[in-house]
Amino acid sequence: MTEGKEIPMQDWIDAVRRELGVSAEAEVDAILDVARDAAHAVERKAAPMTTFLLGYAVANGANMKEAIAKIETLAKNWPPKE
């Protein structure tokens, strides 16, 4: 972060998209919700991995809203009952 100056998250997202050559728009609030659900249901370290897997699934053709719904359901029922 710049010394004494906060950089808005959207500026960061736009810079990363340009750097990686990604044209897709990010649904920031939905992705943050998925990260929150994973962090609270499992553990904090699950958040970045879950959002990575969400992005990977969407890049491979999954519908984003359906994938998010599946993750939300999984998180609500975590840990699985034996």
Residue pairs with C-beta under 8 A, 6 or more apart in sequence:
1 7
9 28
10 28
13 26
13 28
16 22
17 23
17 24
17 26
27 64
30 64
30 68
31 51
31 54
33 68
33 72
34 50
34 51
34 54
34 68
34 71
34 72
35 47
35 48
35 50
35 51
36 47
37 50
37 71
37 72
37 75
37 76
38 46
38 47
38 49
38 50
38 51
38 71
38 75
39 46
39 47
40 75
41 74
41 75
41 76
41 78
42 50
42 75
42 78
50 71
54 64
54 67
54 68
54 71
57 67
58 64
58 67
